[in-house]
Structures are given as structure tokens and as C-alpha cells.
Amino acid sequence: MSTRIEPIAEDAHSTGATREAALVEEPTAPDFGWALAQDDAEHQRLAQVARRCQELNPLAAAELPLETLHAPITGEQLVTAFYRGAARWRAERFTRGSPEAQRLAVGLAELLAGARESLRFPTILAQWLRELRLACPPPSPPGDAARATAIGLARQAIQLAQDARWAEAQALADRAAALHPRLPRARVVQIVTALALGGMSLADGALNLQALAVRGNEEASAVWRLAGELLRVARLHSLAERLAVDARRAEAGVAILDEPGAPADKAPASSGMVTQIAPSDQLLRTTFGELG
């Protein structure tokens, strides 16, 4: 005997019908509006990243947080962040997007693919990092009191570093940089103390010093002279001499497009980092007040 499924009774007063009806859920339509909003947000971010990579440089695809962008960082960390960003914005993710999103994704993927060869050159990485730092300053400058405190801490850190008290100098420089992220002297001490304490390789130290977000010949030459002075105390002579050359050229107002001392055919031309640099006799007359 075949089994027949009886329809639910239409009598609303039937207890059994009410109980069965309660188990029947109304079908819910998928929330396509939410999905479209998410797609729009991703496409807007894609457009922002593509524009920043075109206007600044390919490292913008890494989308480094401000606190990471302005802190000492290694070349390996920069390269890792670049590849992570390139994977996030790969063209395949947008094959079902709008024609505009697909066009942006393909163009960005081509730009990033063409930039990979340049990742091998620390000078270009330094240039890209410096450009990003200049274009993306810390959120807000400190007040007068915080700025004065940071400058005082930086001066103390410099004195400690000149006495080769590296760990103490590093602690004060870290505090100064936290108070005033745009203070070049604090960044110099952070980098040099990391080198002296073995926390950073010489190559990464050079990259970070070249990537300091300094403006103008006077500020740049003062930065290089301070760094050279502290590096000589740390007995890192090769890097100190390179920075001495940079300081001389900065005061002379020469734009350096390649790594100091590197043959022109060994590295691709960089796109706009101006390393400022001045006469060697002035290295003996370093005045740290120029870095305020």
C-alpha cells in the first residue's frame, strides 16, 4: 500500500495544523545588496591602491600601517609586505567585477609585476619608503610641549650614543620618536643604536638612513652628519664614510639617483629620491640643533 502525504489542514483552529505550520519557515532571499556593497568597497580600495601606486610607487600596494611605515624596518619586511599586497590585489580576484574594476586590477597587476626586479636594489626600496613617508606623514604633529620634550629626549639620546651607551640611547630615542614621529634625530639614533646593538644588518641600516623623511638640503646634510658621527663611535666606518659623502653632496645640492658608490649600470635609475649632501671640513662642526 502506497503512502500518501496529506496536505496541511487549512483549518487555522486545528491544533495539529498550527503545530505543523510553525515548523515551515518562509524562504529568505539572499542579501545581494550587502554583497554588492562589499564589492563596491573592495573596488574603491582597489582604485585607491592603483592610484597611489601610479602617483607614488609600487610599494604603496603593501598598505603599510602608519606606525609601521615610520618605524625602522628591514628590507626583508618591505619585500614581504609588497608581495602580500600584490597577492591581495591580483587580477584574478576581480574577474567577476565591473569592467572598470577588471581594468584597474589588470593594470595594477602589470605595474606590480614590473616592479619586482627593482626589489633587489636597497636604494630603490629606500627611495620608495622615503616617498611613502613624505606622502603619508604621522596623523598629527605634536603640541609644543610634546615637541619640546621629544627634542630634549633626542639630545640626551645623542649624548648617550656618543658615549657608546647604546641601550640607554635607544630607549630615549624610542620615547622621543613616539612623542614626535617626524623628528629626524630620534630616528637616526634609533637606527644607529640598532646597528650598534646587533639588531639590524648594515644593509638594513643603510636602507633606513636613506629612507629618512627629511626635507631640504640643510636638514638632510645635518641628518647624514649626525649619523656619520654616531656610526664612527660605533666603529661602523664603511657606512659612516658613505654618509659623509652623502652629507657633502647634500650641502652642495646634488640630487643622488643611485646608491652612493654604485656604478650606474648596476642599478636601475630611481625615480625621485633626492639625497642631499657638503664639504668634509664641516663634519667636524656638526651642530645637532639643525635637526629640530
N, C-alpha and C positions, 0 to 999 in steps of 0.2 A: 504494500500500500504506500502510495507516494505521500510525502509530507508537503503540506501547503502552508505558506507563510501568510497569516492573516494580517490584513492592514490594521493600523492603529484605529481604535474605535473613535468615531467622531464626536461621541458624547462627552463634552467637556466635564460633565459631572461624574464621569466614571473614574473611580479611584485608580484602577489599573491603567487607564489611558493617561491620566495625569502623571503617574509614576513613570510610564514609558516615555512620554513626551519630554520629561525632564532630562532624559538621557540623550536626546537628539540635539546636537549643537548646530547652531546656524553656521554655515560656511563663512570663513573670514577671508576677504580679498587681500592679497599681498600688498604691503605698503610700498608701492613703487615710488611714491613721492619721496620717501626717506632715502631710497636707493639713488634716485636722481639727484637729490640734494648732496649725497655723499660724493657722487660722481662729479658734480659741479665743483665741490670743494677741492677735490683732487685735481681737476683740470685747472682750477685757478692757481693752485700751488705749482702745478707743472708750468704754467705760464710765467709765474713769478721766478721760478728757478731758471727757466730757459732765458728769460730776460736778464737776470743777474749774471748768468754765465757769459752771455754775449757782451754785456756792458762792462763787466769786471774781468772775470777769468773763470776757467773751468772748476777751480776749487770751490766755487760757490755752490756746486751741486752737493757738497758734503753737508751743507746746512749746519755748520758747527754752532753750538750754543755760544752766546757772548762770553760767558765765563771761561769756556774752553778756548775760544778764539783769541782772547787777550792774555792767556796764561802761557808760560813756557810749554812747548810741545815738541815732540820728536818728529823727524821726517817719516819714520815708520807709521806713527799715528796719523799723520796727514794723508799718507798714501792709503792707509786702511779706510779712513773716513771718505776719501774720494771714491774708492771702489764700492763702498757701501752705498754712497749716494748714487753712483752710476747704476747699480743694481736696482735701486728703488725706482728710478725713472727710466728704466729700459722701455723701449718702444713696444714690446710685446704686451705690456700691461694695458695699452690703450687701443688695441686693435678693434674693440667694440665701441670705442668712444666716438665723439663727433669728429667730422673731417678736420676741424681746426685742432682738436686735441691730438689726433694722429699726426698731423703735420708738425706740430710742436715737438711731439715725442720723438719722431724720426730725426728732426733737425738737432735736438739736444743729444740724442744718441750718437749722431755723427760727430758733433763737436767734442763730446767726451772721449769717443774712440780716438780722435785725432790728437787728444791731449795726453794720452797715456805714455807716449815716448818721452814727453817732457818731464814726467815724474822722476826720471833717473837723475835729473840735474838739481842739486840742492839750491843753487842760486835761483832757479826759476820757481821752485817751491817757496823760497824766501820772498821772492817778489810777489807771488800770488797771495801769500799770507799777509804781507805788508799792505797790499792793496785792499784786501778784505778788512783789515783792521782799521784802515783810514776811512773806508766807506761805512763801516759798522762800529762806531765808537761805543763805549760803555753807555748805558741808558741815560745817566745824568751826571754832570760834573759835581764834585763835592762842594759843600759850602766852604766859606772862608776858613772856619775853624778846623774842619776836617783836612782841608788842603794844607794848612799850616802845620798841623800835627803830622801829616804824611811826609812833608818835606823835612821836618825835624827828624823823624824816624829814619828817613833815607840818608840823611847826613851822618847820623850815628852808625848806620849800617856800612856806609862807605869807610868811615874811620876804623870800624872793626875789621873790615875786609883788608884795609891797608896794613893792619897789624896781623893779618893771616888768621884771624879768629872767625873762621868761615861759618861754623854752625850758628854762632850768635848773630853774625851779619845776615845770614839767610833768614833767621826768624824775624828780625826787624824789617828786612826788605819785604818779606811776605806781608807783614802788617801794613807797611806803607802802601804796597800795591793794592791791598784790599780796600784801603781808605781812598786811594787816588789811583784808579787803574790806568790813567793816562800819563803817569809820572815816569819819564824815561829812566831816570837814575835808579829808581826802585827796580825796574825791570832789568837793568844792566847788572845790578848786584845779585838779583835772583839767578840770572843765567851764569854769572861768573862763579858764584858760590856753588851752584850745582856742578859746574865743571871741576872746581877745586875739591869738592867732596866726592867726586866719582859718580855722581848721579846722572850725568849726561855725557855723551861722547863729544869729542872735539868737533866732529862734523855737525852734530845737532846744535852745539853751542854756537858755531859759526852761522848756521841757518837762523837761529833765534835772534842773534845780534843783528844780522842783516834784515830781519823782518820787523825790527822795532818800528813802531808807527811814529816816526819823527817827521817834523815839518821844517823845511828851510835849511840852508847851508849851515847857519850858525849852530842851530840845535843839533844837527847831525854830527858836525865835527866835534862838538863837546861830548856827545854820546860816545863816539869812537875813541876819543882821547881818554875818557874815563874808563872805558872797557879795556883799552890797551894798558893803562896804568895798573888796573887790578889784575889783569892776566899776567903781567910781568911779576907781580907779587906772588901769584900762584905758580910762577915758573912755566907758564904755557906760552913760550916765546914765539912759536910759529904763528899762532893765532894773533898774538899781540902785535907782531910785525905787520901782519896783513891789515889789522885795524889801524896801525899807524899810517900805512899807505892810504887807507880809506880816509882818514882824518885830513891828511894833506890835500887829497883831491877834493874833499868836501869844501874846504875853505877856498880852494881855487875855483869852486863852482863847476866841477866837471861831472857830467852825467855818466855813471857807470852802468853799462848794459850787460856786461858779462862778469863772471866771477873774477875777482882780482887775481891776476897772475895766470889765469887760464887762457890758453890760445883761443883765438876767435873761432877756429874751426872745430873746437872740441865741444862746444855747447851751442845750442840754438840761441839766436838773439832773443833777449827778453823784451817785454812789451811796455816797459814804462817805469821800472823801479829806478829811482834816482838815488844813488848812494852818494852822499855829499862828503867832500873831503878837502890839507894845508901844511905849511912848512914845518919840518921836523923840529926846529928850534922851539916851536910853540908847545911841543909835547911836554917840555919841562915846566911850562907855565899854566898847567891845567887849572882852571877855576870851575869848581863844581857848581857854583851859583848859576852858571849858564843853563843848567838843566832843570830849573824850577818850573 
